[in-house]
Amino acid sequence: MSNPQLREQADQRFQQALEKTGARDPREFYRKRLRNLKAQNPEAFRRAVEYHTRGWCPA
């Protein structure tokens, strides 16, 4: 189950870390890869999204 408050807090912390370090935001790279996966293998995309939202990052 998703918790919007935790997700917002994580996004804020991530943004602060990017600003503090000057690092580039890597999310667009991964979004592009996921779009390609979705187009090439929708079932693998579904499993990857499910793993991310339920297992790896359950916020």
DODOFI-667782 format. One record per residue: residue number from 1; residue in one letter; x, z, y of N, C-alpha, C, O, CB in turn. Coordinates in steps of 0.001 Angstrom, whole numbers. Each point is the difference from the previous one (the first is absolute). Glycine has a CB too. Layout:
BEGIN
{rec NUM,a,{X,Z,Y},{X,Z,Y},{X,Z,Y},{X,Z,Y},{X,Z,Y}}
...
END
This chain:
BEGIN
{rec 1,m,{851,0,-1184},{-851,0,1184},{892,0,1241},{1018,691,39},{-2875,539,-1278}}
{rec 2,s,{1485,-1975,2209},{790,-148,1216},{-330,1104,1005},{-1153,407,142},{1243,-2888,-521}}
{rec 3,n,{934,2949,1066},{-179,1001,1038},{460,-613,1318},{1203,-136,224},{-873,2065,-1869}}
{rec 4,p,{-1266,-2305,2528},{374,-661,1256},{934,829,879},{858,-565,678},{-3030,-594,-777}}
{rec 5,q,{2028,2470,102},{861,842,833},{1448,-40,-492},{931,-87,801},{-2896,1578,-300}}
{rec 6,l,{2149,-1426,-1815},{1356,-72,-545},{621,-1366,264},{1182,-98,329},{-1813,1756,-2098}}
{rec 7,r,{-158,-2698,1625},{504,-1355,243},{406,-156,1469},{1042,-585,297},{-2520,-318,-2147}}
{rec 8,e,{671,1416,2750},{317,-76,1433},{1276,781,311},{846,-469,761},{-3298,231,-226}}
{rec 9,q,{2588,1406,-1113},{1195,806,216},{1238,-720,-544},{1051,-6,641},{-2444,2108,-763}}
{rec 10,a,{1264,-2698,-1042},{1128,-741,-584},{373,-1191,878},{1183,-270,212},{-1904,979,-2519}}
{rec 11,d,{-278,-1420,2817},{266,-1139,888},{712,446,1272},{921,-671,466},{-2940,-492,-1380}}
{rec 12,q,{1594,2295,1477},{641,512,1211},{1456,394,-262},{888,-307,795},{-3122,1114,9}}
{rec 13,r,{2460,-139,-1905},{1369,400,-342},{885,-1217,-249},{1160,-29,410},{-2046,2154,-1399}}
{rec 14,f,{333,-3118,321},{760,-1219,-268},{364,-692,1308},{1138,-431,183},{-2305,168,-2398}}
{rec 15,q,{204,158,3121},{251,-634,1288},{1060,763,782},{874,-612,613},{-3226,-241,-582}}
{rec 16,q,{2287,2168,-46},{1003,815,687},{1389,-219,-597},{986,-88,731},{-2752,1793,-208}}
{rec 17,a,{1842,-1792,-1848},{1287,-229,-654},{566,-1364,371},{1201,-131,234},{-1912,1608,-2125}}
{rec 18,l,{-146,-2494,1946},{454,-1329,406},{548,33,1425},{1064,-557,274},{-2762,-498,-1806}}
{rec 19,e,{979,1700,2427},{437,81,1395},{1300,787,128},{885,-378,770},{-3274,238,-35}}
{rec 20,k,{2504,1220,-1479},{1194,855,81},{1240,-718,-524},{1086,134,565},{-2546,1880,-830}}
{rec 21,t,{1297,-2770,-807},{1154,-638,-632},{253,-1418,496},{1099,-531,-161},{-1540,1927,-1823}}
{rec 22,g,{-573,-2009,2585},{137,-1388,416},{-138,-978,-1154},{293,-1187,141},{1168,1963,1682}}
{rec 23,a,{-1907,-273,-2956},{-159,-853,-1181},{-1171,-965,183},{-935,261,757},{1894,1565,-2204}}
{rec 24,r,{-880,-2917,750},{-1073,-987,18},{-1098,440,-967},{287,541,-1067},{1346,-2395,1660}}
{rec 25,d,{-2862,1625,-223},{-1143,335,-846},{-21,-944,-1201},{-122,-1211,182},{-1194,2066,1819}}
{rec 26,p,{1433,-332,-3223},{69,-862,-1180},{-1361,-449,-531},{-62,-783,-947},{2157,1943,393}}
{rec 27,r,{-3171,-682,1144},{-1319,-263,-584},{-377,-1470,-22},{-635,-449,-955},{-29,2676,1731}}
{rec 28,e,{1032,-2987,237},{-381,-1414,3},{666,-746,-1153},{-619,-882,-595},{328,974,3089}}
{rec 29,f,{1519,239,-2817},{681,-592,-1147},{-813,229,-1270},{-244,-931,-767},{2476,1290,1882}}
{rec 30,y,{-2645,876,-1330},{-745,335,-1216},{-1411,-580,26},{-528,-382,-1045},{1873,2478,840}}
{rec 31,r,{-1950,-2165,1359},{-1321,-631,95},{70,-1470,-403},{-885,-504,-691},{255,2103,2523}}
{rec 32,k,{1676,-2274,-1399},{177,-1407,-370},{172,-138,-1511},{-591,-884,-620},{1634,417,2865}}
{rec 33,r,{-238,1336,-2825},{195,-37,-1454},{-1309,266,-734},{-292,-648,-1005},{2662,1409,1311}}
{rec 34,l,{-3155,187,190},{-1280,296,-645},{-986,-1160,139},{-758,-274,-931},{1138,2704,1386}}
{rec 35,r,{-381,-3112,688},{-869,-1170,148},{373,-1075,-1018},{-871,-627,-602},{589,1135,3053}}
{rec 36,n,{1576,-711,-2636},{457,-971,-995},{-405,420,-1410},{-459,-828,-787},{2382,240,2278}}
{rec 37,l,{-1755,1860,-1810},{-398,501,-1317},{-1495,-184,-212},{-430,-414,-1077},{2304,2080,1135}}
{rec 38,k,{-2664,-1362,957},{-1457,-137,-113},{-392,-1445,-279},{-904,-262,-794},{608,2199,2354}}
{rec 39,a,{975,-2868,-908},{-311,-1419,-204},{452,-474,-1380},{-684,-808,-629},{897,429,3100}}
{rec 40,q,{921,867,-2944},{560,-476,-1259},{-525,746,-1225},{-116,-581,-1079},{2131,-54,2350}}
{rec 41,n,{-2331,1919,-1108},{-407,808,-1144},{-927,1120,476},{442,1132,196},{1727,-1668,-1409}}
{rec 42,p,{-3451,221,1398},{-940,998,534},{-77,1291,-822},{-184,1077,567},{-1111,-2974,341}}
{rec 43,e,{1431,1805,-2217},{-71,1206,-830},{1209,905,245},{-152,1219,81},{-1143,-2502,-1817}}
{rec 44,a,{2469,715,1852},{1194,798,305},{-128,620,1385},{410,1142,209},{1001,-2630,-1679}}
{rec 45,f,{-1975,749,2413},{-222,537,1345},{-950,1199,-62},{248,1027,633},{132,-3321,368}}
{rec 46,r,{-1457,2160,-1758},{-969,1085,-127},{676,1243,-583},{-216,1111,485},{-1651,-2788,-787}}
{rec 47,r,{2678,1490,-730},{695,1134,-613},{995,638,968},{122,1224,46},{-392,-2311,-2285}}
{rec 48,a,{968,277,2999},{967,527,969},{-695,825,1077},{472,1076,367},{1013,-3047,-798}}
{rec 49,v,{-2596,1470,930},{-750,728,1032},{-552,1298,-573},{42,1043,652},{-641,-3213,485}}
{rec 50,e,{81,2101,-2358},{-537,1204,-633},{1107,1042,-209},{-208,1187,251},{-1565,-2582,-1390}}
{rec 51,y,{2930,954,685},{1122,919,-195},{388,669,1318},{236,1207,56},{586,-2621,-1967}}
{rec 52,h,{-762,611,2960},{386,538,1301},{-1021,1017,521},{376,1073,472},{809,-3225,14}}
{rec 53,t,{-2458,1818,-573},{-1025,865,588},{-342,1212,-863},{-436,1027,520},{-470,-3036,591}}
{rec 54,r,{1099,1899,-2410},{-384,1125,-878},{1181,802,-521},{-120,1200,-245},{-1849,-2516,-405}}
{rec 55,g,{3102,660,482},{1111,668,-647},{1150,322,915},{382,1161,147},{-1046,-2304,-2163}}
{rec 56,w,{1212,135,2625},{1206,175,788},{-270,665,1336},{775,849,440},{158,-2838,-1557}}
{rec 57,c,{-2010,1617,1759},{-294,495,1352},{-1488,348,81},{-764,-728,634},{2639,-685,378}}
{rec 58,p,{-2297,2508,-1640},{-1429,293,-98},{-649,539,1260},{-1140,462,-57},{1574,-40,-2277}}
{rec 59,a,{245,-464,3463},{-590,501,1246},{-1244,-773,288},{-666,252,1004},{2894,420,-110}}
END
